[in-house]
C-alpha cells in the first residue's frame, strides 16, 4: 500500500468518528475525503475568531487546535484542546447564519480537513438518511446545552447567594460600625464635658489646660476647681491603656478625686481615699497615675501629692527651668496600701508651673525619636512671661510641629499655673 493510500485510509477513518458521517458507506467516505479541502496552519496561526460566520466543519488530521475566548487580550481563556482525529464546527454546516462562539488557533503545525456547508448539502441530497443523523446531533447538542445551562444557572445562583450573604454581612458590619462610632462620639462628648469649660481666675494667678487624645476617647484628664477659702484644686491624671474602658475608668477616678477633695484636708489624704475606693470597687487590672495639689492663692503655697505621675516642671522668676524634687510614688488602683510623693513649695511671683502626662515626653517624630524632657525644658525657658494658657498652647504647638504627622500613640495633657 503506497503512502497516499495509507493517508486516504487514515483520513477516511477520521470521518467515521463524526456522528454525522458514521453511517455512510465506505465508498462515500472515500469520495467525500477526496472532495474535502486541506488546510495547513503554522504555530500560532488563527483558524477563526470568536464571532465570525460559521461556514465550515474542520477535522484535525495532524497536530492540535487551541479553542479560546478573548484571544489576544489579557483576559484570554483557553477553553479546550482539539487533538488529532477530533473535529469542530459541525453546527456551522447544519445551521445557516451561525456565529463562532469561540476562536481557534494552531498549537504547532496543524493539518485540517475542511467541509463547507455547500459540500454538506450536496452530500445530504445523495444520502437523505443523514437527516436522521442531523436530528440526533442537534438533539444531543440541545441536551448538552440544557445540562450546561442548568449547571451555569445553578452556579450563578450559588454565586449570587454568596454575594448576597456577603453583602448582608457587610451591611450588618457597617450598621454596627456606625453604631459604635456614634457611641464613641457620645463617649467623647461626655468625656470632654468632664473637663472644665472655664478655669478659676483668682487675683494673682491664672491657669491653663490642654488635652490631645490619641484616639476619639482617651484616658487622660485634668481639672482646676475652686475649693473655697482661697484654695484652688489642681488635678492631672493618666489612666493606663486607651479607648472606651480607660475613659470609663478615667471618669470614675476624676469623680472620686473631686468628691474626696471637698472632704479631705490634704492632697495625700485625697489620693489615699480614692485609692481605697478604686481597689475596693475595681475588678480590672487598670490603674491611674495622678497628681493632685491645692494652691493657697493668699500665700502662694502649693501642696501636692503625686501617685506615680510625672513630676512637675517649674520656670523660676529668673527663667531657670527645673524639675521639682520628687520621691518614688505608686499609681492608684494597684495596691490597697500605697506610698505617695508629697511635697509643697512657694510659687513665687512671675514663676510658671507646668504639669504634664507622659504622652508629652513619649511623643515621637517621623524618625521615631521621642520629644523628651529636655525639649520641654528648652521650650519652657521662653514662657516665663506668658500666661498659663498661652504656655500650654505654645507647648502643644511645639510638640505637634515636632511630631510632623507621625502617629500619636498616647494622650497628651498639660496644666499650667502662672503666678502673675
Secondary structure, DSSP 8 states (H G I E B T S, - for coil): --HHHHHHHHHHHHHTTSTTTTTS-HHHHHHHHHHSEEEEE-TT-EEE-TTSB--EEEEEEEEEEEEEESTTSTT-EEEEEE-TT-EE-HHHHHSTT-B-SSEEEEEEEEEEEEEEHHHHHHHHHH-TTHHHHHHHHHHHHHHHHHHHHHHHHHHHHHHHHHHHHHHHHHHHHHHHHHHHHHHHHHHHHHHHHHS-SS----TTEEEEEEEE-SSSS-SEEEEEEEEETTEEEEEEEEESS-SHHHHHHHHHHHHHHHHHHTT-SSHHHHHHHHHHHHHHH--SS--EEEEEEEEETTTTEEEEEEEB----EEE-TTS-EEE--------BTS-SS---EEEEEE--TT-EEEEE-HHHHH-B-TTS-B-HHHHHHHHHGGGTTS-HHHHHHHHHHHHHHHHTT----S-EEEEEEEE-
